Amino acid sequence: MNITATFFLQVGRVALNFGLNILLTNFLGIEAFGIYSYAISWVTFLSILVIAGMDKLLTREISIAFAERNYSLFKGLLIWTLRITIVSSLATIFVAFVVITLMNNDWQAQLPYYAAFFILPFVVFNRLRDSVLQGVKHSALGNLPENFIQPIIFIVVVLIFHFAVEDNFGSLTALLMHLGSVVIAFMAGTYFMNQKLPFAFKEIAANIDGTHWKKSIIPLAFISAMYDLNARADAILLGMLDTTDAVGIYNVTIRLATLLLFVLTAVNKTVAADFSKLFKQGNFEKLQALATKSSRVITLFSIPVLLVLIVGGRYLLSFFGEEFMEGYEALVLLSIGQFFNAIVGSVGILLMMTGNEKIAARNVGISALVNVVLNCILIPLYSINGAAIATMISTILLNYLQMVAVSKRLRIDSTPLGRNLKKNDN
């Protein structure tokens, strides 16, 4: 039931974000949408640096504490992560403000970025709350604020403002609307989490095992940073080496290409805690069965999505405006990379939920380095297509390395084939 609800929430998220981006591209225009997209790319990049792998740590450790009914450790982990993220969020916002101020003397050009940075702490807290709810087997509820409530509120506010003012608006206004919708989603999510905590928070003494958690957080932080670099280097470098108009077009192609991942994302959010529990129990037979089943579901849904994006990509891009049809070649390239990401299964989550985060970190680091180097070489030559080529190659490389690591370290076949590697060993 949980995976079904999570799946439909992901479908709803895709539909809502598709509609939201159509509204924004048409109401803002390509230049203002490019500035908005570039600012949000920076917020997303910085949020992963602030989270520093604590979302994965929360899911893994809370699922274990929840299964063992160790609520004092559960509470201690919540307090420990909250303290760290508050301090790191404030420090990151301060540094970002200083850097933007020093880089650009035009205060009007700085305003959209100032507004965007206030979104950062709420994005961070929303992600961590989602991880807590995953750990206590309420992943669908964890997805609801960010994937459903926030985009609906954003869409409603955009439409009201557009028809009330009867004119297009700028990137600053769009970012302030985004901030308001994220704050409301944060409040709703906090309420949901408080309702689903398996204990009365004030009545349990906290057990803070900071030494143990710090040992895990370093590789997890590196993985998260490198994953984020992989996911955002193209858009950020495109803004530095090309134009914000190119960023706007490219971000739309990314949004469409990631349609291939909505089932993978839904599955990962649902099975992460189960991977951790089965590994701790030493039940590799059920772990293989779960990995195979989830991979087959992901592949089954990804194939038709890939065909739609390749065959109907130009038509889909036309909804955003004629200028966005320039992104068709980039869309095809990104879709190929994301399709490979989908069909190899939940390889990253498997490694991180089974204590193999150092191997995952090494693989992500290699891929991120390749991604940045290729983007720096190819963007000046081929603009958005260069960014897409770099991202496609690094995505395929990363998932191949993770798939091989899962096979060798866990003797698990993460693909839809579901081969029993442990039986072959015997």
Secondary structure, DSSP 8 states (H G I E B T S, - for coil): -HHHHHHHHHHHHHHHHHHHHHHHHHHH-HHHHHHHHHHHHHHHHHHHHHHTTHHHHHHHHHHHHHHTT-HHHHHHHHHHHHHHHHHHHHHHHHHHHHHHHHH---HHHHHHHHHHHTTHHHHHHHHHHHHHHHHTT-HHHHHHIIIIIHHHHHHHHHHHHHHHHTS---HHHHHHHHHHHHHHHHHHHHHHHHHH-SS-GGGS-----HHHHHHHHHHHHHHHHHHHHHHHHHHHHHHHHS-HHHHHHHHHHHHHHGGGGHHHHHHHHHHHHHHHHHHHHT-HHHHHHHHHHHHHHHHHHHHHHHHHHHHHHHHHHHTT-GGGGGGHHHHHHHHHHHHHHHHT-SHHHHHHHTT-HHHHHHHHHHHHHHHHHHHHHHHHHHHHHHHHHHHHHHHHHHHHHHHHHIIIII----STT---HHHHH-
